[in-house]
């Protein structure tokens, strides 16, 4: 008998397993092929807009993805540095081989965690409560909770051209029966699609026709708050930029009927924000070219990933498409592109804890919930592992609010809005993105990580020192004043900043656009770490905007704190619009805040619902 049983060894499964085991649960990870644990079947990168912040959040809570990326990166790049701080995000080009090996080391060395190969065919369910799983060889494994992180393996099917066959990302055997069993238990099953581009032999590419895309060279970056990476920023492995050509577009347009998607062979709904190259050309006819990135997959082999060139064309057409690209005229394709279809559940059948509403003690995370991306999967896996463990300890689940984390935005969107196509996190999905930044993920979430037992006392002590240093720095900046003496005026002249007419605190001086916090460190009594200086500089320069956003958060939290009884009968809510009644009954939000975000529930319906709740309290 296990406490937590995790099905699937992808990014969600790894985080779920490690979290549960580290929280003291007897845990087992069951996966089809141990060699594919933590695999990156698509882009070998971690992070990017919104996603990079998720990785920082995972690390702040005590997860593994950030640490593992820091051990395996080929290139680190801070994106959107010329834009506002809310959209800045770190992206790493990871080594596929090293990432997988390092994650497997972490799993194998973790106490309380066993790993077993096997294909899960069914759940063991008694009185609407999960009791374990049944493998395709008839073996049963019993557990108090089960977390499904099946990725694209539920009835997975590979497609290119008119060819379609059952298989996982590497052609492995998919899970052919589990999604049918889930449907029998009462889950709504959706069919989704994603895809991957061809891989090219590096030595066959003429890089003189490409534009070099190096990593960030200004400083060393890292995802994990536990690490201070030391590397030469100027000696990172580069990526390269190219563009599609007129010939590329011509080939694709002439062969659209041969594409799996446009030929009518695809059943699943594809990702809106990561479309295939043929989809881009059809949807954006007026665009003369599309950018593509040539990205290394590993130092251990020669494959180059053509980011942005996902396709489901037959192999002969793919050859022509690839050879129409600059620098790839004589390229050798090592692995052809393909689309992959798979089953997923309706995420509105989940609670905010990621436990299903259909079967008690059953949790789901990752692509089975309709999301795309390694980071989204890992974030959900971590929360599912945490909440399965907390439930067994008879504790309240960890539910992150939309103002606390992108992970909170992700899960709230899934359970309230559901998905039509594979969900991808974007900065635009977060109403409070100025608060959900790369730099402050630990200040937002480290307390939670320590409280649940995933952040060690030693790590927590370091965090508390950082918090104290920020307070000390702010006190110094508010206390120390500069007067208009000649030495100060000359220094301001050197910074192209206006001279002083009166004394000014360092805090107010940093508010000046042309002054950075590093410009005033010479006047401080003690030295501070770079991340402490950065944190306070952001607080000072964006003070007004942050205050405004916090005021909006406070309004939102008022609604979030009004709980809706689990057993509420919406048929008895007088004057509720029929669509609102149906949506509320289907989704069963746990707070008024969640109810306000349901499509089809209008402000008038919220007023009616709140009056009903108030009336119920009065009657009580």
Secondary structure, 3 states (H helix, E strand, C coil): CEEEEEECCCHHHHHHHHHHHHCCCCEEEEECCHHHCCCCCCCCEEECCCHHHHHHHHHHHCCCHHHHHHHHEEEEEEECCCCCHHHCEEEEEECHHHHHHHHHHHHHCCCCEEEEECCEEEEEEECCEEEEEEECCCCEEEEEEEEECCCCCECCEEEECCEEEECCCCCCCCECCHHHHHHHHCCCEEEEEEEECCEEEHHHCCHHHCEEECCCCCCCCCCCCCCCCCCCHHHCCCEEEEECCHHHHHHHHHCHHHCCCCCCCCCCECCCCCCCHHHHHHHCCCCCCCEEEEEECCCCCCEEEEECCCCCCCHHHHHHHHHCCCCCCCCCEEECCEEEEEEEECHHHECCCCEECCCECEEECHHHHCECCHHHHHHHHHHHHHHHHHHHCCCCCCCCCCCCCHHHHHHHHHHHHCCCCCECCCHHHCCCCCCCCCCCHHHHHHHHHHHHCCCCHHHHHHHHHHHHHHHHHHHHHHHCEECCCHHHHHHHHHCCCCCCCCCEEHHHHHCCCCCCHHHCHHHCCCCCCHHHHHHHHHHHHCHHHHHHHHHHHHHHHHHHCCECCCCCCHHHCCCCCHHHHHHHHHHCCCEHHHHHCCCCCCHHHHHHHHHHHHHHHHHC
